[in-house]
Amino acid sequence: MELEAAKEILAEVFRIRLSEVDEMIRCRFEAEDIGSMGSEDGLWPQEFCLEG
C-alpha cells in the first residue's frame, strides 16, 4: 500500500505515468546490481532521464 502511494507521488512530481515510475525503479535496481551507478556513495542521482 505504501509503495503504491509512493509511486503515485513520484508519477505526480515527475509528471509521468505509473509504468514509467516502475521502469525508473527497475533501472535503478539493475544499475546497482551491475555497479554502473557512477556514484560510490550509494545516493540516487539528482536527475532522471526516461528514454521513450
Distance bins in CASP14 RR format, pairs under 12 A and 6 or more apart:
PFRMAT RR
TARGET T0000
AUTHOR 0000-0000-0000
RMODE 2
METHOD distances of the structure
MODEL  1
1 7 0 0 0 0 0 1 0 0 0 0 0
1 8 0 0 0 0 0 1 0 0 0 0 0
2 8 0 0 0 0 0 1 0 0 0 0 0
2 9 0 0 0 0 0 1 0 0 0 0 0
3 9 0 0 0 0 0 1 0 0 0 0 0
3 10 0 0 0 0 0 1 0 0 0 0 0
3 18 0 0 0 0 0 1 0 0 0 0 0
3 21 0 0 0 0 0 1 0 0 0 0 0
3 22 0 0 0 0 0 1 0 0 0 0 0
3 25 0 0 0 0 1 0 0 0 0 0 0
4 10 0 0 0 0 0 1 0 0 0 0 0
4 11 0 0 0 0 0 1 0 0 0 0 0
4 18 0 0 0 0 1 0 0 0 0 0 0
4 21 0 0 0 0 0 1 0 0 0 0 0
4 22 0 0 0 0 0 1 0 0 0 0 0
5 11 0 0 0 0 0 1 0 0 0 0 0
5 12 0 0 0 0 0 1 0 0 0 0 0
5 18 0 0 0 0 0 1 0 0 0 0 0
5 21 0 0 0 0 0 1 0 0 0 0 0
6 12 0 0 0 0 0 1 0 0 0 0 0
6 13 0 0 0 0 0 1 0 0 0 0 0
6 18 0 0 0 0 0 1 0 0 0 0 0
6 21 0 0 0 0 1 0 0 0 0 0 0
6 22 0 0 0 0 0 1 0 0 0 0 0
6 24 0 0 0 0 0 1 0 0 0 0 0
6 25 0 0 0 0 1 0 0 0 0 0 0
7 13 0 0 0 0 0 1 0 0 0 0 0
7 14 0 0 0 0 0 1 0 0 0 0 0
7 16 0 0 0 0 0 1 0 0 0 0 0
7 17 0 0 0 0 0 1 0 0 0 0 0
7 18 1 0 1 0 0 0 0 0 0 0 0
7 19 0 0 0 0 1 0 0 0 0 0 0
7 20 0 0 0 0 0 1 0 0 0 0 0
7 21 1 0 1 0 0 0 0 0 0 0 0
7 22 1 0 0 1 0 0 0 0 0 0 0
7 23 0 0 0 0 0 1 0 0 0 0 0
7 24 0 0 0 0 1 0 0 0 0 0 0
7 25 1 0 0 1 0 0 0 0 0 0 0
7 26 0 0 0 0 0 1 0 0 0 0 0
8 14 0 0 0 0 0 1 0 0 0 0 0
8 16 0 0 0 0 0 1 0 0 0 0 0
8 17 0 0 0 0 0 1 0 0 0 0 0
8 18 1 0 0 1 0 0 0 0 0 0 0
8 21 0 0 0 0 1 0 0 0 0 0 0
8 22 0 0 0 0 0 1 0 0 0 0 0
9 15 0 0 0 0 0 1 0 0 0 0 0
9 16 0 0 0 0 0 1 0 0 0 0 0
9 18 0 0 0 0 0 1 0 0 0 0 0
9 21 0 0 0 0 1 0 0 0 0 0 0
10 16 1 0 0 1 0 0 0 0 0 0 0
10 17 0 0 0 0 0 1 0 0 0 0 0
10 18 0 0 0 0 1 0 0 0 0 0 0
10 19 0 0 0 0 0 1 0 0 0 0 0
10 20 0 0 0 0 1 0 0 0 0 0 0
10 21 1 0 1 0 0 0 0 0 0 0 0
10 22 0 0 0 0 1 0 0 0 0 0 0
10 23 0 0 0 0 0 1 0 0 0 0 0
10 24 1 0 0 1 0 0 0 0 0 0 0
10 25 0 0 0 0 1 0 0 0 0 0 0
10 28 0 0 0 0 0 1 0 0 0 0 0
10 44 0 0 0 0 0 1 0 0 0 0 0
10 48 0 0 0 0 1 0 0 0 0 0 0
10 50 0 0 0 0 0 1 0 0 0 0 0
11 17 1 0 0 1 0 0 0 0 0 0 0
11 18 1 0 1 0 0 0 0 0 0 0 0
11 19 0 0 0 0 1 0 0 0 0 0 0
11 20 1 0 0 1 0 0 0 0 0 0 0
11 21 1 0 1 0 0 0 0 0 0 0 0
11 22 0 0 0 0 1 0 0 0 0 0 0
11 23 0 0 0 0 0 1 0 0 0 0 0
11 24 0 0 0 0 1 0 0 0 0 0 0
11 25 0 0 0 0 0 1 0 0 0 0 0
11 50 0 0 0 0 0 1 0 0 0 0 0
12 18 0 0 0 0 0 1 0 0 0 0 0
12 20 0 0 0 0 0 1 0 0 0 0 0
12 21 0 0 0 0 1 0 0 0 0 0 0
13 21 0 0 0 0 1 0 0 0 0 0 0
13 24 0 0 0 0 0 1 0 0 0 0 0
13 48 0 0 0 0 0 1 0 0 0 0 0
14 20 1 0 0 1 0 0 0 0 0 0 0
14 21 1 0 0 1 0 0 0 0 0 0 0
14 23 0 0 0 0 0 1 0 0 0 0 0
14 24 0 0 0 0 1 0 0 0 0 0 0
14 25 0 0 0 0 0 1 0 0 0 0 0
14 47 0 0 0 0 0 1 0 0 0 0 0
14 48 1 0 0 1 0 0 0 0 0 0 0
14 49 0 0 0 0 0 1 0 0 0 0 0
14 50 0 0 0 0 1 0 0 0 0 0 0
15 21 0 0 0 0 0 1 0 0 0 0 0
15 48 0 0 0 0 0 1 0 0 0 0 0
15 50 0 0 0 0 0 1 0 0 0 0 0
16 22 0 0 0 0 0 1 0 0 0 0 0
16 23 0 0 0 0 1 0 0 0 0 0 0
16 24 1 0 0 1 0 0 0 0 0 0 0
16 25 0 0 0 0 0 1 0 0 0 0 0
16 48 0 0 0 0 1 0 0 0 0 0 0
16 49 0 0 0 0 0 1 0 0 0 0 0
16 50 1 0 0 1 0 0 0 0 0 0 0
16 52 0 0 0 0 0 1 0 0 0 0 0
17 23 0 0 0 0 1 0 0 0 0 0 0
17 24 0 0 0 0 0 1 0 0 0 0 0
17 50 0 0 0 0 1 0 0 0 0 0 0
17 52 0 0 0 0 0 1 0 0 0 0 0
18 24 0 0 0 0 0 1 0 0 0 0 0
18 25 0 0 0 0 0 1 0 0 0 0 0
19 25 0 0 0 0 0 1 0 0 0 0 0
19 26 0 0 0 0 0 1 0 0 0 0 0
19 50 0 0 0 0 0 1 0 0 0 0 0
19 52 0 0 0 0 0 1 0 0 0 0 0
20 26 0 0 0 0 0 1 0 0 0 0 0
20 27 0 0 0 0 0 1 0 0 0 0 0
20 48 0 0 0 0 1 0 0 0 0 0 0
20 49 0 0 0 0 0 1 0 0 0 0 0
20 50 1 0 1 0 0 0 0 0 0 0 0
20 51 0 0 0 0 0 1 0 0 0 0 0
20 52 0 0 0 0 1 0 0 0 0 0 0
21 27 0 0 0 0 0 1 0 0 0 0 0
21 28 0 0 0 0 0 1 0 0 0 0 0
21 48 0 0 0 0 1 0 0 0 0 0 0
21 50 0 0 0 0 1 0 0 0 0 0 0
22 28 0 0 0 0 0 1 0 0 0 0 0
22 29 0 0 0 0 0 1 0 0 0 0 0
22 50 0 0 0 0 0 1 0 0 0 0 0
23 29 0 0 0 0 0 1 0 0 0 0 0
23 30 0 0 0 0 0 1 0 0 0 0 0
23 48 0 0 0 0 0 1 0 0 0 0 0
23 49 0 0 0 0 0 1 0 0 0 0 0
23 50 1 0 0 1 0 0 0 0 0 0 0
23 51 0 0 0 0 1 0 0 0 0 0 0
23 52 0 0 0 0 1 0 0 0 0 0 0
24 30 0 0 0 0 0 1 0 0 0 0 0
24 31 0 0 0 0 0 1 0 0 0 0 0
24 44 0 0 0 0 0 1 0 0 0 0 0
24 45 0 0 0 0 0 1 0 0 0 0 0
24 47 0 0 0 0 0 1 0 0 0 0 0
24 48 1 0 1 0 0 0 0 0 0 0 0
24 49 0 0 0 0 1 0 0 0 0 0 0
24 50 1 0 0 1 0 0 0 0 0 0 0
24 51 0 0 0 0 0 1 0 0 0 0 0
24 52 0 0 0 0 0 1 0 0 0 0 0
25 31 0 0 0 0 0 1 0 0 0 0 0
25 32 0 0 0 0 0 1 0 0 0 0 0
25 44 0 0 0 0 0 1 0 0 0 0 0
25 48 0 0 0 0 0 1 0 0 0 0 0
25 50 0 0 0 0 0 1 0 0 0 0 0
26 32 0 0 0 0 0 1 0 0 0 0 0
26 33 0 0 0 0 0 1 0 0 0 0 0
26 50 0 0 0 0 0 1 0 0 0 0 0
27 33 0 0 0 0 0 1 0 0 0 0 0
27 34 0 0 0 0 0 1 0 0 0 0 0
27 36 0 0 0 0 0 1 0 0 0 0 0
27 37 0 0 0 0 0 1 0 0 0 0 0
27 44 0 0 0 0 0 1 0 0 0 0 0
27 45 0 0 0 0 0 1 0 0 0 0 0
27 48 0 0 0 0 1 0 0 0 0 0 0
27 49 0 0 0 0 0 1 0 0 0 0 0
27 50 0 0 0 0 1 0 0 0 0 0 0
27 51 0 0 0 0 1 0 0 0 0 0 0
28 34 0 0 0 0 0 1 0 0 0 0 0
28 35 0 0 0 0 0 1 0 0 0 0 0
28 36 0 0 0 0 0 1 0 0 0 0 0
28 37 0 0 0 0 1 0 0 0 0 0 0
28 39 0 0 0 0 0 1 0 0 0 0 0
28 42 0 0 0 0 0 1 0 0 0 0 0
28 43 0 0 0 0 0 1 0 0 0 0 0
28 44 1 0 0 1 0 0 0 0 0 0 0
28 45 0 0 0 0 1 0 0 0 0 0 0
28 48 0 0 0 0 1 0 0 0 0 0 0
28 50 0 0 0 0 0 1 0 0 0 0 0
29 35 0 0 0 0 0 1 0 0 0 0 0
29 36 0 0 0 0 0 1 0 0 0 0 0
29 37 0 0 0 0 0 1 0 0 0 0 0
29 44 0 0 0 0 0 1 0 0 0 0 0
30 36 0 0 0 0 1 0 0 0 0 0 0
30 37 0 0 0 0 0 1 0 0 0 0 0
31 37 1 0 1 0 0 0 0 0 0 0 0
31 38 0 0 0 0 1 0 0 0 0 0 0
31 39 0 0 0 0 1 0 0 0 0 0 0
31 42 0 0 0 0 0 1 0 0 0 0 0
31 44 0 0 0 0 0 1 0 0 0 0 0
31 45 0 0 0 0 1 0 0 0 0 0 0
31 48 0 0 0 0 0 1 0 0 0 0 0
32 38 0 0 0 0 0 1 0 0 0 0 0
32 39 0 0 0 0 0 1 0 0 0 0 0
32 40 0 0 0 0 0 1 0 0 0 0 0
32 42 0 0 0 0 1 0 0 0 0 0 0
32 43 0 0 0 0 0 1 0 0 0 0 0
32 44 0 0 0 0 1 0 0 0 0 0 0
32 45 0 0 0 0 0 1 0 0 0 0 0
35 42 0 0 0 0 0 1 0 0 0 0 0
36 45 0 0 0 0 0 1 0 0 0 0 0
37 43 0 0 0 0 1 0 0 0 0 0 0
37 44 0 0 0 0 1 0 0 0 0 0 0
37 45 1 0 0 1 0 0 0 0 0 0 0
38 44 0 0 0 0 0 1 0 0 0 0 0
38 45 0 0 0 0 1 0 0 0 0 0 0
39 45 1 0 0 1 0 0 0 0 0 0 0
39 46 0 0 0 0 0 1 0 0 0 0 0
END
